[in-house]
Structures are given as C-alpha cells and as structure tokens.
Amino acid sequence: MSTLTLDQAQTIVTAALRYGRAENLQPLAVVVLDARGVMKAFAAEDGTSLRREEIARGKAHGALSFGIGSRALAKRAIDTPQFIAAVTHAVGGSLVPVPGGVLIRADDHAIIGAVGISGDKSDNDEAAGLAGIEAAGLVADPG
C-alpha cells in the first residue's frame, strides 16, 4: 500500500507556496494530511490572516472524510445544505466545503492524503494545491 512520505508532504508545501508567490496570491496557509488525517506538514506565510490553519485543515479533512475533493463538497453543499451543516457540526467544524481541499492519490489511485490551502480566493487556493501535488510527483484529485 502506498503512503504519503514526509518528504512528499514537505515538497507539496514548498511548491504550493512557491506557486502562490509566482502568482502573487495573498499569503497562504498549507496543511498536508496523510490518509489517516494526521498532519504531515504545515506552513503559514507571513501575513496570513487569523485562523487560516484551521480553514486549510478543514478543507483537507473534509476531502479525506468524504473521499472527494472539496470542490465536489461545495457542489454538494448547494444541493444538500442541511446535510453538510449537520456533518460539519458532527466533526467539530473540521469541514470547509469550498475549493482548496485536494485529495492526494498514489499512482494506483489510492487516497494517501489531502492538502488544504487557505489565504486567497478558493479557486486560487486549489490551484496552489494542484501545483504542490504535481511537484511531488503524485496525482491530484480536486473533486
């Protein structure tokens, strides 16, 4: 079974932040969780606003919990808002159903983790996550 290594997680963080600087995004917070939901790597740029780590973690955690990227969770939240609200409450608020939570898959498509990014517009957060996962040589699944 494939697992997410610390080196891969750190590569994701570094590359996502590099993408953010290259694209002149607002300061980002990047959280990488392994398949169990354990934080493997985290960084917050200078100037990130308050609570960005929790938002980034909620994006990644939500993607892992449902097995779909947070872009798909955003669509689900439109269709079934009461369900998403109930689940968010049930998991102690650790579910943020907007783009920026991207599943990390191995070559065999097994889920090995998720990255969550917060700081800019959700679509830009997601793009930084995609860049980070690609830089680590892994497969990104934004939903």
C-alpha positions in Angstrom: 0.0 0.0 0.0 1.3 3.4 -0.9 1.8 6.0 1.8 2.5 9.7 1.8 6.1 10.4 2.9 7.2 13.3 4.9 9.5 14.3 2.0 6.5 14.4 -0.3 4.4 16.4 2.1 7.1 18.9 2.5 7.5 19.2 -1.3 3.8 19.8 -1.6 4.0 22.7 1.0 7.1 24.2 -0.6 5.8 24.0 -4.2 2.3 25.3 -3.2 3.9 28.3 -1.5 6.2 28.9 -4.5 3.2 28.8 -6.8 1.4 31.4 -4.6 4.4 33.8 -4.7 4.7 33.3 -8.5 1.0 34.1 -9.0 1.1 37.0 -6.5 -1.6 35.4 -4.3 -2.4 36.6 -0.8 -0.3 34.9 1.9 -1.2 31.2 2.2 -1.5 28.5 4.9 -0.9 25.0 3.6 -1.8 21.8 5.5 -0.9 18.3 4.3 -2.7 15.4 6.0 -1.9 11.7 5.5 -4.7 9.2 4.7 -5.4 8.9 8.5 -5.9 12.6 8.8 -2.7 13.2 10.7 -0.8 16.4 9.8 2.4 15.6 7.9 3.4 19.1 7.1 2.2 22.7 7.6 3.4 26.2 6.8 1.8 29.6 7.0 3.3 32.5 5.2 4.0 35.8 7.0 0.8 37.9 6.8 -1.8 35.2 6.7 -5.0 36.2 8.4 -6.3 34.7 11.6 -7.5 31.1 11.6 -6.1 30.2 8.2 -4.6 27.0 9.5 -8.0 25.8 10.8 -9.6 26.7 7.4 -6.9 24.9 5.4 -7.2 21.8 7.7 -11.0 21.8 7.4 -10.7 21.8 3.6 -8.2 18.8 3.7 -10.1 17.0 6.4 -13.4 17.3 4.6 -11.9 16.0 1.4 -10.5 13.0 3.3 -13.7 12.4 5.3 -15.8 12.2 2.2 -13.2 10.8 -0.2 -13.9 13.6 -2.7 -12.1 16.9 -3.2 -13.6 20.0 -1.5 -14.8 21.4 -4.9 -17.2 18.4 -5.1 -18.2 19.1 -1.4 -19.0 22.7 -2.4 -21.4 21.4 -5.1 -22.9 19.0 -2.5 -23.4 21.9 -0.1 -25.5 23.7 -2.6 -27.7 20.6 -3.2 -27.9 19.4 0.4 -27.0 22.3 2.7 -28.7 20.8 5.8 -26.6 17.6 5.5 -23.3 19.5 5.1 -24.2 21.7 8.0 -25.0 18.7 10.2 -21.8 16.9 9.2 -19.7 20.0 9.8 -21.2 20.2 13.3 -20.7 16.4 13.9 -17.0 16.7 13.1 -16.4 19.7 15.3 -16.3 22.2 12.5 -13.4 20.5 10.7 -15.1 20.5 7.3 -14.9 23.5 4.9 -16.8 22.8 1.7 -15.2 25.2 -0.7 -12.4 24.6 -3.3 -8.9 24.3 -1.8 -9.0 20.8 -0.3 -7.4 18.4 -2.8 -7.1 14.7 -2.4 -3.6 13.2 -2.9 -3.6 9.9 -4.8 -0.9 7.4 -5.5 -0.3 6.1 -9.0 -2.8 3.3 -8.3 -5.4 6.0 -7.4 -5.4 5.0 -3.7 -6.0 8.1 -1.5 -2.8 8.7 0.5 -3.7 12.1 1.9 -5.0 15.6 1.2 -3.8 19.1 1.0 -5.8 22.1 2.3 -4.9 25.6 1.4 -6.4 28.9 2.6 -5.5 32.5 2.1 -6.6 33.7 -1.3 -9.8 33.0 -3.4 -10.8 29.4 -3.1 -10.0 28.7 -6.8 -6.5 30.1 -6.3 -6.0 28.1 -3.1 -6.9 24.9 -5.1 -4.6 25.8 -8.0 -1.7 26.1 -5.5 -2.6 22.7 -4.1 -2.6 21.2 -7.5 0.8 22.7 -8.2 2.2 21.3 -4.9 0.9 17.8 -5.5 2.2 17.7 -9.1 5.6 18.9 -7.9 5.7 15.9 -5.5 5.0 13.5 -8.5 1.6 12.5 -7.1 -1.9 12.5 -8.5 -4.2 15.4 -7.5 -8.0 15.0 -7.2 -9.8 18.3 -6.6 -13.2 16.8 -7.0 
